[in-house]
Amino acid sequence: MVSTKTIPGQIKKTFLENLTRLYEASPIMNKEHTTKMLSSIDILSDSIEGLSFLFDHIGQVDAAGFFKNTMWEDPARLVPSLVEGTIGSGGHNTMYELMSELRMLAIAKGKLPGNKFGSSRAREFIEDVMVNNIDHVFPDASDEKRMADESVRNKVHLLFSFMLDHIAVDGIKERLATEIELICLQRPVVTDRVLEIIRTVKEKVTLDPANKIDRRLQHYVYAVYYPSVKARELEPGEYREFLEKADKPQLTRECEELGFTLRDTGLSSPYHAILLHRIANEPALLKKALVLDSTGRAELDKHEDFITGLITRTIHEDTSRSCYGLARVLERGLLSRQPVLSGLQRIMAVTLHPDIAAAIRKSRPGSVLDEKSILLAECLGILGQPIGIGQGWNPTCQSARGISLWSSYSPGKLLGMVETAAKTNNLTFRFEGHLIRSEELAPGLAAVLDYNLDAVSIVLVPHLDKIYSEMMKRAALRGEDPHKWVNPGMYGQWIPTGFISAYNDLTNTISGYETFLRTFYATHHPDFNGGQNLAYPNPVGIFLTSSTGKLIGFHAVSILRVRKNKGVTRVYMLNPNNEGRQRWQENMSPTVAGNGEIAGESSLPFHQFASRLYAFHFNPSDVSEPGSLEKVDADEIKKVYEIARNTWGESYVWTGEAPGVHI
């Protein structure tokens, strides 16, 4: 419920006094006055009245230097997808983020005409934030599970209620529809986010079937909540009773209707799980319910008894998203690979380490299934959707792309790792002749794990993260990018032996950039490498930039393939950060559909991707012939160089050619 609390006049007076002092203060006193203002903002943000007061004075707050020397100083460097993480973190971060959103709202409404960001871009930013934080736009009691601090939760809810009063809901309906569609097109393993958006739309938004945009939203609401005519009439418990008594034509109709929604959207519901349980012993109906292709049907016939047992044990209303994963596992023909079949059987028999069981339970606190069944069900999603894997809010892109690589090219190895970690709460890797045991290491980059992950990642990522961090420590201070050694040690024999980096970590400079670009084009671009395709995904490092091209940091992605689409050569990649569509700068936005992408991929034109690259592996034989680098078009190199130099490149000193090509 929106607070109607009245703010005492003294609080407003104190705020204005501190604002005046901040405006007049010398730089040495800025911190003291800013801290006092933050205390007033903390109280004012507890009501709509207080937020309105802050909004009325946001221009003065900005002019006084409140945001100076903070990450919120320049609106052009802000990223909508990062708002969720900071606004709920509590303390000063929440206050700064709250004031930043009020400033963006003021820009959108033309109240800060001197700001260069622009009202249209500000409105787009706010709509992105509202779409990414739909739970706060339409809050309910379930938010308590996501944010333990009630005070922070109330402030965030009030802020989004306030913004919603200024940005009409009709203005985000189309964005919601597009968001749902593009998430589903990527076929993520973890579907909680899109299901939450759909649930909120169902409960909070009035949909008119006569409206085209509303029909798009309704399509997904029906897919999740009413996937068949009968499901619209019956609650899940009643649906189960109906299926028990249903005859063959009725069951066939349910399989066809639920199968369509499953494969059309990639989403499942409790109804799908209930149906699969009912027909687990009827392969002809299973083929219809999962809409299997010829490979999938053959796999089902070959492993009928095993699949029946798998469904009975793992497919439940709590794990219904694994219905889609099961279909994809069958269509990949994975059960006919002995290491995969054996791996699943071994996980069925494993005794979970108590800490592993507790971690899985923490990720699914309300599930009635045992932890091992949850893990087994989630294995289906990871095996079936190897490029639908994400890192959640964890800084573990290296681990996520490793799980994706192993799922794609060595699923038996992956299952072996899952079994080992699940049983022993430990993983052991060999690096440069020495064993690294995760149980002996301190936490890595993810000191505190975000549990909004699949159960396989819950089991593996803490160990992979520790091992990766330890490898980076051992390879540091060698005068070159540690990834030259760490990537092959971490991921295995799929990584090419050549390596080149344009970024010198020790001097914080960019060097040898032309050679770097020519090597990338000569080894990856089909016009210059003889039309050769990548054999395996290539783990690469990119500069992560904001929508204006400003440097944010570093990120790890995998190049999956390079192809021409509509006459444009594009790089197709796995971006594990759940933001495959994040705009890298104006007129540079990766796409996830419409340009030949396979579900889970995002892509960019080759030259745009090259302009963000700082390190990659390659096959040395591709550039072993004299003149291999010189044949790359000079104009193409110049174009990429100018994009890079004028965006993230502004943050570095650029030097001439330097050692760094390892062939």
C-alpha positions in Angstrom: 0.0 0.0 0.0 1.3 3.4 -0.9 2.3 5.4 2.2 0.4 8.6 3.0 2.8 9.5 5.8 3.2 13.2 6.5 6.7 14.5 6.6 7.4 17.0 9.4 8.3 20.5 8.2 11.5 20.4 10.1 12.8 17.6 8.0 12.2 19.6 4.8 13.8 22.6 6.4 16.9 20.6 7.4 17.2 19.2 3.9 17.0 22.7 2.3 19.6 24.0 4.8 22.0 21.2 4.0 21.3 21.7 0.3 22.3 25.3 0.5 25.4 24.4 2.5 26.4 21.8 -0.1 26.0 24.3 -2.9 28.2 26.9 -1.1 30.7 24.4 0.3 34.3 24.1 -0.6 35.4 20.7 -2.0 36.9 19.6 1.3 33.4 20.0 3.0 31.4 18.4 0.3 31.4 14.9 1.9 30.1 16.2 5.3 27.2 18.1 3.8 26.4 15.3 1.4 26.2 12.8 4.3 23.8 15.1 6.1 21.6 15.3 3.0 21.6 11.6 2.7 20.1 11.3 6.2 17.3 13.7 5.2 16.7 11.9 2.0 16.4 8.6 3.9 13.5 10.1 5.9 11.9 12.0 3.0 11.8 8.8 0.8 9.5 7.1 3.2 6.4 8.7 1.7 5.0 9.9 -1.6 4.9 13.4 -0.1 8.6 13.3 0.6 9.4 11.9 -2.8 7.4 14.7 -4.4 9.4 17.2 -2.4 12.7 15.6 -3.5 11.5 15.6 -7.1 10.6 19.3 -6.9 14.2 20.1 -5.8 16.1 17.5 -7.8 17.5 20.2 -10.2 19.0 22.1 -7.3 20.4 18.9 -5.8 22.1 18.1 -9.1 23.4 21.6 -9.5 24.8 21.6 -5.9 27.1 18.6 -6.9 25.3 15.9 -4.9 26.3 13.3 -7.6 29.8 14.6 -8.1 32.5 12.0 -7.8 30.0 9.1 -7.6 29.1 6.4 -10.1 25.9 8.4 -10.7 27.6 11.6 -11.7 27.0 11.3 -15.5 23.6 10.1 -16.6 25.1 9.0 -19.9 27.2 6.3 -18.1 24.2 4.7 -16.3 22.9 1.3 -17.3 19.2 0.5 -16.7 19.9 -3.2 -16.0 22.2 -2.3 -13.1 19.6 -0.3 -11.2 18.0 -3.4 -9.6 21.2 -4.4 -8.0 22.0 -1.1 -6.4 18.6 0.2 -5.5 17.9 -2.7 -3.2 21.3 -2.9 -1.7 20.5 -0.5 1.2 22.5 2.3 2.7 23.8 5.2 0.7 23.6 3.2 -2.5 19.8 3.1 -2.3 19.6 6.8 -1.6 21.9 7.7 -4.5 20.0 5.4 -6.9 16.7 6.8 -5.8 17.8 10.4 -6.4 19.3 9.3 -9.7 16.0 8.0 -10.8 14.2 11.2 -9.8 16.8 13.1 -11.8 16.2 10.9 -14.8 12.4 11.4 -14.4 12.9 15.2 -14.3 15.0 15.0 -17.5 12.3 12.9 -19.2 9.7 15.5 -18.2 11.8 18.4 -19.4 12.3 19.8 -15.9 16.1 19.9 -16.4 16.5 21.5 -19.8 20.2 22.1 -19.4 21.0 18.4 -19.1 22.6 17.0 -22.3 21.2 13.5 -21.8 17.9 14.5 -23.4 14.2 13.9 -22.5 13.6 11.1 -25.0 16.6 9.1 -23.9 15.7 9.7 -20.3 12.2 8.4 -20.9 13.6 5.3 -22.6 15.9 4.8 -19.7 13.1 5.0 -17.2 10.9 2.6 -19.2 13.9 0.1 -19.3 14.3 0.4 -15.6 10.5 -0.1 -15.0 10.5 -3.2 -17.3 13.6 -4.6 -15.5 12.0 -3.9 -12.1 8.5 -4.9 -12.9 8.1 -6.4 -9.4 8.6 -2.9 -7.9 6.3 -1.3 -10.5 3.5 -3.6 -9.4 4.6 -4.7 -5.9 3.0 -7.3 -3.8 3.8 -9.4 -0.7 6.1 -11.7 -2.5 8.7 -9.0 -2.7 9.4 -9.7 1.0 11.2 -12.8 -0.1 13.6 -10.8 -2.3 14.4 -7.9 0.0 14.9 -8.6 3.7 15.1 -4.9 4.8 11.5 -3.8 5.0 12.6 -0.1 5.1 14.5 -0.4 1.8 11.6 -2.4 0.3 9.1 0.3 1.1 11.3 3.1 -0.3 11.8 1.2 -3.5 8.1 0.5 -3.9 7.2 4.1 -3.2 9.7 5.3 -5.8 8.3 3.1 -8.5 4.8 4.0 -7.5 5.8 7.7 -7.8 7.4 7.1 -11.2 4.4 5.2 -12.4 2.2 8.2 -11.6 4.4 10.2 -14.1 4.9 7.5 -16.7 1.6 5.9 -17.9 1.4 2.1 -17.7 0.2 2.1 -21.3 3.6 3.5 -22.1 5.3 0.3 -21.0 2.8 -2.3 -22.2 4.5 -2.6 -25.5 7.9 -2.7 -23.8 6.6 -5.5 -21.6 5.3 -7.5 -24.5 8.6 -7.1 -26.4 10.6 -7.9 -23.2 8.7 -11.1 -22.7 9.0 -12.1 -26.4 12.7 -11.5 -26.5 13.4 -13.3 -23.3 11.5 -16.3 -24.5 13.2 -16.3 -27.9 16.5 -16.8 -26.1 15.2 -19.9 -24.3 16.9 -19.3 -21.0 17.3 -22.2 -18.6 16.2 -20.1 -15.6 12.7 -18.7 -16.5 11.9 -17.1 -13.1 12.3 -13.6 -14.4 9.9 -13.9 -17.4 7.4 -15.9 -15.4 7.4 -13.2 -12.8 6.7 -10.5 -15.4 3.9 -12.6 -16.9 2.4 -13.2 -13.4 2.5 -9.5 -12.7 0.9 -8.7 -16.0 -1.8 -11.3 -15.3 -2.6 -9.9 -11.9 -2.0 -6.1 -12.3 -2.7 -5.2 -16.0 -6.1 -5.1 -17.6 -5.8 -6.7 -21.1 -8.2 -6.0 -23.9 -8.3 -8.8 -26.5 -9.3 -6.2 -29.2 -5.9 -4.4 -28.6 -3.0 -5.8 -30.6 -0.4 -5.1 -27.9 -2.6 -6.6 -25.3 -3.1 -9.8 -27.4 0.7 -10.2 -27.4 0.8 -10.1 -23.6 -2.3 -12.3 -23.4 -0.6 -15.0 -25.6 2.1 -15.5 -22.8 -0.4 -15.3 -19.9 -2.4 -18.1 -21.6 0.8 -20.1 -22.3 1.7 -20.2 -18.6 -1.7 -20.2 -16.8 -4.1 -21.6 -19.4 -2.1 -23.7 -21.8 -5.2 -25.6 -23.0 -8.9 -25.1 -23.1 -9.3 -27.6 -20.2 -6.6 -25.8 -18.2 -8.6 -22.6 -18.4 -11.5 -24.4 -16.6 -9.5 -26.3 -14.0 -7.0 -25.7 -11.2 -3.9 -27.9 -11.3 -5.3 -30.3 -8.7 -8.6 -30.6 -10.6 -6.7 -31.0 -13.9 -4.8 -34.0 -12.4 -8.1 -35.6 -11.6 -9.4 -34.9 -15.1 -6.4 -36.5 -16.7 -6.7 -39.7 -14.6 -10.2 -40.3 -16.0 -9.5 -38.9 -19.5 -9.8 -41.1 -22.6 -7.2 -41.3 -25.4 -8.8 -38.5 -27.6 -8.9 -36.2 -24.6 -5.3 -37.0 -23.7 -4.2 -36.5 -27.2 -5.9 -33.1 -27.4 -4.1 -32.0 -24.1 -0.8 -33.2 -25.5 -1.2 -31.2 -28.7 -2.3 -28.0 -26.9 0.2 -28.1 -24.2 2.9 -29.2 -26.6 2.2 -26.2 -28.8 2.6 -23.7 -25.9 5.8 -25.4 -24.7 7.6 -25.3 -28.0 6.2 -21.9 -29.1 7.3 -20.1 -26.0 9.9 -22.3 -24.3 7.8 -21.9 -21.1 6.1 -24.6 -19.1 3.6 -24.6 -16.3 2.4 -27.0 -13.6 -0.1 -28.3 -16.1 2.8 -29.6 -18.3 4.4 -31.5 -15.4 1.1 -33.0 -14.4 0.5 -34.1 -18.0 3.9 -35.7 -18.4 3.4 -37.6 -15.2 0.1 -39.0 -16.5 1.5 -40.1 -19.8 5.0 -41.2 -18.6 4.4 -44.7 -19.8 2.8 -43.8 -23.1 5.6 -42.9 -25.6 3.2 -42.0 -28.4 1.6 -39.3 -26.3 5.0 -38.2 -24.9 6.2 -37.5 -28.4 3.1 -35.2 -28.9 3.4 -33.5 -25.6 7.1 -32.7 -26.2 6.7 -32.1 -29.9 9.8 -34.1 -30.6 11.6 -34.1 -33.9 12.8 -37.4 -35.6 15.9 -37.6 -33.4 13.9 -37.0 -30.3 11.4 -39.6 -31.2 14.1 -42.2 -31.9 15.7 -41.4 -28.6 12.5 -41.9 -26.7 11.9 -45.2 -28.4 15.5 -46.3 -27.5 15.4 -45.2 -23.9 11.8 -45.5 -23.0 12.2 -47.1 -19.6 14.9 -44.7 -18.5 12.8 -41.7 -19.6 9.8 -43.0 -17.8 11.8 -43.2 -14.6 13.3 -39.8 -15.2 9.9 -38.1 -15.6 8.5 -39.9 -12.6 11.4 -38.9 -10.4 12.2 -35.4 -11.6 9.4 -33.7 -13.5 7.2 -32.1 -10.9 5.1 -28.9 -10.6 8.1 -27.3 -8.9 10.5 -28.3 -11.7 8.2 -27.9 -14.7 10.7 -25.8 -16.6 12.7 -29.0 -17.1 9.9 -30.2 -19.4 11.5 -28.1 -22.2 15.0 -29.2 -21.2 13.9 -32.9 -21.5 12.6 -32.3 -25.0 15.9 -30.7 -26.0 18.0 -33.4 -24.4 16.2 -36.0 -26.5 16.5 -33.9 -29.7 20.3 -33.6 -29.1 20.5 -37.4 -28.9 22.4 -37.2 -25.6 21.1 -40.3 -24.0 22.7 -42.3 -26.7 26.1 -41.1 -25.5 27.2 -43.5 -22.8 28.9 -40.9 -20.6 25.7 -38.9 -20.5 23.5 -41.8 -19.6 25.9 -43.1 -17.0 26.4 -39.6 -15.7 22.7 -39.1 -15.1 22.4 -42.6 -13.5 25.3 -41.8 -11.2 23.7 -38.5 -10.1 20.5 -40.5 -9.4 22.5 -42.7 -7.0 24.8 -40.0 -5.4 24.5 -39.0 -1.7 24.6 -35.3 -1.6 27.1 -33.5 0.7 25.0 -31.7 3.4 26.3 -28.2 2.3 25.4 -28.9 -1.3 21.9 -30.1 -0.3 21.5 -26.9 1.8 22.5 -24.7 -1.1 20.1 -26.4 -3.5 17.3 -26.0 -0.9 18.2 -22.4 -0.4 17.6 -21.8 -4.2 14.2 -23.7 -4.0 13.0 -23.1 -0.4 9.3 -23.9 -1.1 9.9 -27.1 -3.2 8.4 -30.4 -2.0 10.9 -32.3 -4.0 14.1 -33.7 -2.4 17.4 -31.8 -3.4 18.7 -34.6 -5.5 15.6 -34.7 -7.7 15.8 -30.9 -8.1 19.4 -31.3 -9.2 18.7 -34.1 -11.6 15.8 -32.1 -13.1 18.0 -29.0 -13.6 20.6 -31.2 -15.4 18.0 -31.6 -18.1 17.8 -27.9 -18.7 21.6 -27.4 -18.7 22.1 -30.3 -21.1 19.2 -29.4 -23.3 19.9 -25.6 -23.5 23.6 -25.1 -23.3 23.5 -21.5 -24.5 20.6 -20.7 -22.3 22.8 -20.6 -19.2 23.2 -17.4 -17.2 25.3 -16.1 -14.4 22.5 -14.3 -12.5 23.7 -11.4 -10.4 27.1 -13.1 -9.8 30.4 -11.8 -11.3 31.0 -15.3 -12.6 30.8 -15.0 -16.4 33.9 -17.3 -16.7 32.2 -20.1 -14.9 28.9 -19.7 -16.8 30.6 -19.9 -20.2 32.6 -23.0 -19.0 29.4 -24.8 -18.1 28.0 -23.8 -21.5 31.1 -25.1 -23.3 31.1 -28.4 -21.5 27.4 -28.9 -22.0 27.8 -28.4 -25.7 31.0 -30.4 -26.3 31.6 -32.7 -23.4 28.3 -33.2 -21.5 29.6 -36.4 -19.9 32.5 -34.4 -18.4 30.1 -31.8 -17.1 27.9 -34.5 -15.4 31.0 -36.0 -13.9 31.9 -32.6 -12.4 28.3 -32.2 -11.1 28.5 -35.6 -9.4 31.9 -35.0 -7.8 30.9 -31.5 -6.5 27.6 -32.8 -5.3 29.1 -35.7 -3.4 32.3 -34.1 -2.0 31.7 -30.3 -2.1 35.0 -30.0 -3.9 36.4 -29.9 -7.4 40.0 -30.6 -8.4 41.6 -29.1 -11.6 45.2 -29.6 -12.9 46.9 -26.3 -13.8 50.4 -26.3 -15.2 51.2 -29.7 -13.6 49.8 -28.8 -10.1 46.5 -29.8 -8.6 44.1 -27.0 -7.5 41.4 -28.1 -5.0 38.5 -25.8 -4.4 38.0 -27.0 -0.8 41.4 -25.5 0.0 40.7 -22.0 -1.4 39.1 -18.8 -0.2 36.0 -17.6 -2.0 36.6 -16.2 -5.5 34.9 -13.2 -7.2 31.5 -14.3 -5.9 32.1 -14.0 -2.2 28.3 -14.3 -1.6 26.4 -16.3 -4.2 23.2 -15.0 -5.7 20.9 -18.1 -5.7 18.8 -17.0 -8.7 20.5 -19.8 -10.7 19.8 -23.3 -11.9 20.8 -26.0 -9.4 23.7 -27.2 -11.6 25.2 -23.7 -11.3 24.5 -23.7 -7.6 26.5 -26.8 -7.2 29.4 -25.9 -9.6 29.9 -22.2 -9.7 31.3 -21.6 -6.2 34.0 -24.2 -7.0 34.7 -23.0 -10.5 34.9 -19.4 -9.3 37.5 -20.3 -6.6 39.6 -22.3 -9.1 39.4 -19.6 -11.8 40.5 -17.0 -9.2 43.4 -19.2 -8.0 44.6 -19.7 -11.6 44.5 -16.0 -12.2 46.6 -15.4 -9.1 49.2 -18.0 -10.2 49.4 -16.5 -13.8 49.6 -12.9 -12.6 52.7 -10.7 -12.9 54.0 -12.5 -15.9 53.9 -9.4 -18.0 51.1 -10.6 -20.2 47.3 -11.2 -19.8 46.9 -14.2 -17.4 44.0 -15.5 -19.6 46.7 -16.7 -22.0 47.3 -19.5 -19.5 44.1 -19.6 -17.5 41.6 -20.2 -20.3 43.2 -23.4 -21.6 43.7 -24.5 -17.9 40.1 -23.8 -17.0 38.2 -24.9 -20.1 40.3 -27.6 -21.6 41.6 -28.8 -24.9 39.0 -26.8 -26.9 40.9 -23.6 -26.5 43.3 -22.7 -29.4 47.0 -22.3 -28.5 47.4 -18.8 -30.0 46.6 -15.8 -27.9 46.8 -12.0 -28.2 45.7 -9.1 -26.0 45.6 -5.4 -26.8 45.4 -4.4 -23.1 48.5 -4.3 -20.9 47.3 -4.8 -17.3 50.5 -3.8 -15.7 50.7 -0.4 -17.5 47.0 0.1 -18.1 47.7 0.9 -21.7 46.5 -0.2 -25.2 49.4 -1.4 -27.3 49.8 -3.1 -30.7 46.2 -2.4 -31.6 46.5 -2.6 -35.3 48.3 -6.0 -35.2 45.6 -7.1 -32.7 42.8 -6.2 -35.1 44.5 -7.6 -38.1 45.0 -10.9 -36.3 41.4 -11.0 -35.3 40.2 -10.4 -38.9 42.7 -12.8 -40.4 41.7 -15.6 -38.1 37.9 -15.1 -37.7 36.5 -13.1 -40.6 35.4 -15.4 -43.5 36.6 -12.9 -46.1 40.2 -13.1 -44.8 40.5 -16.6 -43.3 39.5 -18.6 -46.4 35.9 -19.0 -45.2 36.8 -21.2 -42.3 34.3 -21.6 -39.4 35.1 -21.9 -35.7 35.5 -25.5 -34.5 34.6 -24.6 -30.9 33.5 -21.6 -28.9 36.2 -19.1 -28.4 36.4 -17.5 -24.9 37.2 -13.8 -25.4 37.5 -10.7 -23.3 35.6 -7.5 -24.2 35.4 -4.0 -22.9 32.0 -3.5 -21.3 30.6 -0.1 -22.2 27.5 1.9 -21.5 24.9 3.1 -24.0 27.1 6.0 -24.8 30.2 3.9 -25.3 31.8 4.9 -21.9 34.0 2.2 -20.3 32.3 0.3 -17.5 34.7 -2.6 -17.1 35.7 -6.0 -18.5 33.5 -8.9 -19.4 33.9 -12.5 -20.7 31.8 -13.8 -23.6 32.3 -16.7 -26.1 32.3 -16.3 -29.8 30.1 -19.2 -31.1 30.3 -18.6 -34.8 30.8 -16.0 -37.5 28.3 -15.9 -40.4 26.9 -13.6 -43.0 23.3 -12.6 -42.6 21.5 -10.3 -44.9 24.8 -9.4 -46.5 26.4 -8.4 -43.2 29.1 -10.5 -41.5 28.1 -11.0 -37.9 29.7 -12.4 -34.7 27.3 -14.7 -32.9 28.1 -15.0 -29.2 27.1 -16.4 -25.8 26.8 -13.5 -23.4 26.2 -15.1 -19.9 25.3 -11.8 -18.2 21.6 -12.1 -18.9 21.8 -8.8 -20.9 22.4 -10.0 -24.5 20.5 -6.9 -25.7 22.3 -4.3 -23.6 23.1 -1.3 -25.9 26.9 -1.0 -26.1 26.6 2.6 -27.4 24.3 4.6 -29.7 23.7 2.6 -32.8 25.5 -0.5 -31.4 23.0 -2.9 -29.9 23.4 -6.7 -30.0 20.3 -8.5 -31.2 18.9 -11.8 -30.0 16.5 -12.4 -32.9 16.0 -11.2 -36.4 19.5 -11.6 -37.7 19.9 -15.3 -37.9 20.5 -15.9 -34.2 20.0 -19.4 -32.7 18.0 -19.4 -29.4 20.5 -18.1 -26.7 22.8 -16.3 -29.1 23.2 -12.5 -29.4 25.0 -11.0 -32.3 26.7 -7.8 -33.7 28.2 -6.9 -37.0 31.8 -8.0 -37.1 33.4 -4.6 -37.0 31.3 -3.5 -34.1 32.1 -6.6 -32.1 35.8 -6.1 -33.0 35.7 -2.6 -31.6 34.9 -4.0 -28.1 37.4 -6.9 -28.1 40.6 -6.8 -26.1 41.7 -10.5 -26.0 41.1 -13.7 -27.8 42.5 -17.1 -28.7 43.3 -18.2 -32.3 44.8 -21.1 -34.3 48.4 -20.1 -35.1 48.4 -21.9 -38.4 45.8 -19.4 -39.6 48.4 -16.6 -39.7 51.5 -18.7 -40.3 51.8 -17.7 -44.0 53.7 -14.5 -44.9 51.3 -11.6 -45.6 48.4 -13.2 -43.6 47.9 -10.0 -41.6 48.6 -7.5 -44.4 45.7 -8.9 -46.6 43.1 -7.5 -44.2 41.5 -4.4 -45.6 43.1 -1.2 -44.2 39.8 0.8 -44.3 38.1 -1.9 -42.2 40.9 -1.7 -39.6 40.7 2.1 -39.6 36.9 2.0 -39.0 37.2 -0.3 -36.0 40.1 1.7 -34.6 38.2 5.0 -34.7 35.2 3.4 -33.0 37.3 2.0 -30.2 39.5 5.1 -29.7 36.5 7.4 -29.4 34.6 5.2 -26.9 36.3 3.0 -24.3 39.6 4.0 -25.7 39.3 7.4 -24.1 40.0 5.8 -20.7 43.5 4.5 -21.7 46.8 5.7 -22.9 47.6 4.3 -26.4 51.1 3.3 -27.3 52.7 1.9 -30.5 53.3 -1.7 -31.4 54.5 -3.9 -28.5 55.1 -7.6 -27.9 52.0 -9.6 -27.3 51.3 -11.8 -30.3 52.0 -15.4 -29.4 52.2 -17.6 -32.5 
